[in-house]
Amino acid sequence: MAIQVNTTVQTSDGFEVQPFCFLDIQLYQPFSRAILTYWKSKDAYLSGLAAVSVNLPSLAEVELTSGEFFGPNLATLIHEKAVEMIEEVTGPGTCVIVENI
């Protein structure tokens, strides 16, 4: 799973990109966190190019119940929380969870 941000974002170097976000999910009980890493596109990610530095959240922390932590929808819950955090910066409706990369 990943997140497509459907709006233009400026990198720290001043370039504009429409980032594709991959989450490195690290799980610890009783909380979970995801490191958010951004590439300028899905192709850049799949090609192994370097990530870009953008002014978007780099860490998503999610407080979960034990049922959520051990349940079948853990990855979806973390991605949804990351979308909420990104959309606080980019605006509502600008992110889509991509299930098949």
C-alpha positions, 0 to 999 in steps of 0.5 A: 500500500502507498498514498498518492498525493493528488496536488502539487507540493514543493520540495525543500529544493524549490521544485514542484512534485506530485509525491507518491508516499510509501509508509515504512510501518513500524509496529510496537504495542500499545502504539503504532507508527509509520515513517512517511517517505515521499517520492516524486512519483510512483515510477520514481519509487519503483525505479529505486530513485531517491526520495524527495524532501517535502514539507509534509508529515514524516511520521504518523503515530496512531493510538490503537486498541489491542483489537485494531493492533492484532486485527486484519485492518492494521495497515489500512488504519495506519494509512488512513491516519497518514492520509488525515495528517497529510491532508491537514497540509494539502487540503481535504480530498487530496490523497488516495490510498493505492493498494496495488503498487 
